[in-house]
């Protein structure tokens, strides 16, 4: 798990495009926007797990802007 965290930090520091978007994972070429496929997979997994996202202000975990 530590390696995953290090990989995400490396991406945030040097791989993620500079953008005001709240989503963590972005396309690497313009237009910069969320990765739709990744977003859909994460949203579906959260829904299937039936666990609320602790940092979300909404009751639907799939509607969080940071996914």
Buried (B, 14 or more C-beta within 10 A) or exposed (E): EEEEEEEBEEEEEEEBEEEEBEBBBBBEEEEBEBBEEEBEEBBEEBEEEEEEBEEBEEEEBBEBEEB
